[in-house]
Amino acid sequence: MLGRRAWLIGSWIAAVAGGCAWLPRQAVVPMPVIRLRADPQRRADVLVVMLPGAYSLPREFIHQGFVSRLHAQGFAVDVAIADAHLGYVENGTLLERLHDDVLLPAQREGYRRIWLVGISLGGFASLGLLMRQTASIEGVLAIAPYVGPPELLRQVATAGGAQAYSAQAQAGGDMQSELWVWLGRMTPQLRSRIHVYTGSQDRLIAGQRLLESLLDAEHVLEVQGDHDWPAWNVLWSSWLARAPWPRA
């Protein structure tokens, strides 16, 4: 069985080198969250939870204009940016902390429509959280997601895709294998909640295309670019042109 550090095996290390800085940090409890309202006077109906890449800081979503462009286009959407960094992966609590420190407080505040926007490792966390908390999450935008180490992706491809892999996989696997079993058994309704956007030269493109093959064409977008902010910014702008979120 793969251990907790299996999320960092092989090409994962190389893949996150672009667009990310090495920022080892302690996995504190509760997980820090930056909360930004579209209207300071009232809670919006929709909350967008942003999850950064493995070596990124939460404020990069702000510095790169993700939040300002969202609100400049008139979306009546509140934002929560979680500091879901590698420390939580290494101690095995990433999904637990996201549930306890992000989803539950949002639900207590009254949010009933929650979307996840995750980049790279954040995309993987978004899919894992949807798997574990299906009833709580309306949709996921996974931007350039990490979806498993090369050996697992080869197993999925050799099996003939996620659906065939899910029929062959043994119970009790690691988190990454569990995700692919779940992906292979998704209902059409669940598939309709997932959107995958990435750069066509992304270092993780092989796994991303395995995931894309499960989705309808309108839920998939590839643009020129690799695993870095220039491509991610283009993808975010494309998403904002079609996002199913209310406007003020």
C-alpha positions in Angstrom: 0.0 0.0 0.0 1.3 3.5 -0.8 2.0 5.6 2.2 1.0 9.2 2.9 4.0 10.5 1.1 3.0 8.6 -2.1 1.3 11.9 -3.2 4.8 13.2 -3.9 6.2 10.2 -5.9 8.1 10.5 -9.2 6.9 13.1 -11.7 4.7 14.8 -9.0 7.9 16.5 -7.6 8.9 17.6 -11.1 5.4 18.7 -12.0 5.0 21.1 -9.1 8.3 22.8 -9.7 6.8 25.1 -12.2 4.8 28.0 -10.7 5.5 27.0 -7.1 8.0 27.9 -4.5 9.3 25.5 -1.7 7.4 26.6 1.4 7.6 24.0 4.1 5.0 24.9 6.8 3.5 23.4 9.8 0.0 21.8 9.5 -1.8 23.8 12.2 -5.3 23.2 13.5 -7.6 24.7 12.5 -6.4 25.2 8.9 -6.1 28.9 8.2 -8.7 30.3 5.8 -8.9 33.7 4.1 -12.6 34.7 3.7 -13.7 37.4 1.2 -17.3 38.5 0.7 -18.6 39.9 -2.6 -20.8 42.3 -0.5 -19.5 43.0 3.0 -23.0 43.7 4.2 -24.5 40.3 3.4 -23.7 36.6 2.8 -23.9 35.5 -0.8 -25.8 32.3 -1.8 -22.7 30.7 -3.3 -19.4 30.1 -1.6 -16.3 29.3 -3.8 -13.6 27.5 -1.9 -10.1 27.9 -3.5 -7.4 25.4 -2.9 -3.9 26.2 -3.9 -1.1 24.1 -5.4 1.3 22.1 -3.2 3.9 24.8 -2.8 1.7 27.9 -3.3 0.4 30.4 -0.7 -3.3 31.1 -0.5 -2.8 34.8 -1.3 -1.5 33.9 -4.7 -5.1 33.5 -5.7 -5.5 37.2 -4.8 -2.2 38.3 -6.3 -2.9 36.6 -9.6 -6.3 38.3 -9.8 -8.6 35.3 -9.4 -10.7 37.0 -6.7 -10.7 40.5 -8.3 -11.7 39.2 -11.7 -14.5 37.1 -10.1 -16.0 40.1 -8.4 -15.2 42.6 -11.2 -17.5 40.5 -13.5 -20.3 40.9 -11.0 -20.6 37.4 -9.5 -22.5 37.4 -6.3 -20.1 34.8 -4.8 -18.2 34.7 -1.6 -14.7 33.2 -1.5 -12.8 31.1 1.1 -9.1 30.4 0.3 -7.8 27.5 2.4 -4.2 27.1 3.3 -4.2 23.4 2.2 -0.5 22.9 1.9 1.8 19.8 1.8 2.0 19.6 5.6 -1.5 18.3 5.7 -0.7 15.8 3.0 2.3 14.6 4.9 0.4 14.0 8.2 -2.6 12.5 6.4 -5.2 15.1 7.6 -5.8 17.1 4.4 -9.4 16.1 3.7 -10.3 16.0 7.4 -9.1 19.5 7.9 -10.9 20.8 4.8 -14.1 19.2 6.0 -13.9 20.4 9.7 -12.3 23.8 9.1 -13.8 24.9 5.8 -17.0 23.0 4.8 -18.6 22.7 8.3 -18.1 26.4 9.2 -19.5 27.4 5.8 -22.6 25.2 6.3 -23.1 26.7 9.7 -23.0 30.2 8.2 -25.8 29.2 5.9 -24.1 28.4 2.6 -26.0 25.7 0.7 -24.2 26.1 -2.6 -20.5 25.3 -2.3 -18.1 25.0 -5.2 -14.4 24.0 -5.0 -11.8 25.5 -7.3 -8.5 23.7 -6.9 -5.1 24.0 -8.7 -2.7 21.0 -9.0 -2.7 19.4 -5.6 -5.8 21.5 -4.8 -7.5 19.9 -7.8 -6.8 16.5 -6.3 -8.0 17.6 -2.9 -11.2 19.0 -4.5 -12.0 15.7 -6.2 -11.2 13.8 -3.0 -13.5 16.1 -1.0 -16.3 15.6 -3.5 -15.8 11.9 -3.2 -16.1 12.0 0.6 -18.6 14.9 1.0 -20.8 14.4 -2.1 -23.9 15.9 -0.7 -22.2 19.1 0.5 -20.6 20.2 -2.8 -22.4 21.5 -5.9 -19.4 21.4 -8.2 -15.7 21.2 -8.8 -13.4 23.1 -11.1 -10.1 21.2 -11.1 -7.4 23.3 -12.8 -4.3 21.3 -13.9 -5.1 18.7 -11.3 -2.6 16.1 -9.9 -4.5 12.8 -10.1 -2.0 10.2 -8.9 1.6 8.9 -9.4 2.8 7.5 -12.7 2.5 3.8 -11.7 -1.2 4.2 -10.7 -2.0 6.1 -13.9 -0.3 3.3 -15.9 -2.5 0.8 -14.1 -5.6 2.7 -14.9 -4.6 3.1 -18.6 -3.6 -0.5 -18.9 -6.9 -1.6 -17.5 -8.7 0.3 -20.2 -9.7 3.4 -18.2 -11.2 4.3 -14.9 -14.4 2.2 -15.3 -12.4 -1.0 -16.1 -9.9 -0.2 -13.4 -12.7 0.2 -10.8 -14.0 -3.2 -11.6 -10.6 -4.8 -11.1 -9.3 -2.9 -8.1 -9.0 -4.4 -4.7 -10.8 -2.8 -1.7 -8.8 -0.9 0.9 -6.3 0.8 -1.4 -4.6 4.2 -0.8 -6.3 7.5 -1.3 -5.3 7.9 -4.9 -6.4 4.4 -5.9 -9.7 5.0 -4.0 -10.3 8.1 -6.0 -9.9 6.3 -9.3 -12.2 3.5 -8.2 -14.8 6.2 -7.3 -14.3 8.0 -10.6 -14.9 4.8 -12.5 -18.1 4.2 -10.7 -19.5 7.7 -10.9 -23.1 8.2 -11.9 -23.8 10.7 -14.8 -25.2 13.1 -12.2 -21.8 13.1 -10.3 -19.8 13.4 -13.6 -21.8 16.6 -14.3 -20.4 18.2 -11.2 -16.8 18.0 -12.3 -15.0 20.3 -14.7 -11.3 19.8 -15.7 -9.3 22.7 -17.2 -5.6 22.4 -18.0 -2.8 23.4 -20.3 -2.1 21.1 -23.2 1.7 21.0 -22.3 1.0 20.4 -18.6 3.5 18.0 -17.0 0.5 16.0 -15.6 -1.4 15.9 -18.8 -1.5 12.1 -19.1 -3.5 11.7 -15.9 -5.6 14.7 -16.6 -6.7 13.2 -20.0 -7.6 9.9 -18.3 -9.9 12.0 -16.1 -11.2 14.1 -19.0 -12.2 10.9 -20.8 -14.9 10.4 -18.2 -16.5 13.8 -18.7 -18.7 15.5 -21.3 -16.8 17.7 -23.7 -18.3 20.9 -22.4 -16.8 20.1 -19.0 -13.2 20.0 -20.3 -11.0 22.7 -21.6 -7.3 22.6 -22.7 -5.4 25.7 -23.7 -1.8 26.3 -24.7 0.5 26.3 -21.7 2.1 24.2 -19.0 1.9 23.8 -15.2 2.1 27.4 -14.2 0.1 30.6 -13.6 0.0 32.0 -17.2 -2.0 29.0 -18.3 -4.1 28.9 -15.1 -5.0 32.6 -15.5 -6.3 32.0 -19.1 -8.3 29.0 -17.9 -9.8 31.0 -15.0 -10.9 33.7 -17.4 -12.5 31.1 -19.7 -14.3 29.6 -16.7 -15.6 33.0 -15.6 -17.2 33.4 -19.1 -19.4 30.4 -18.4 -19.5 29.8 -14.7 -23.0 28.8 -13.4 -22.9 31.3 -10.5 -25.4 34.1 -9.8 -24.5 37.7 -10.6 -25.3 40.7 -8.5 
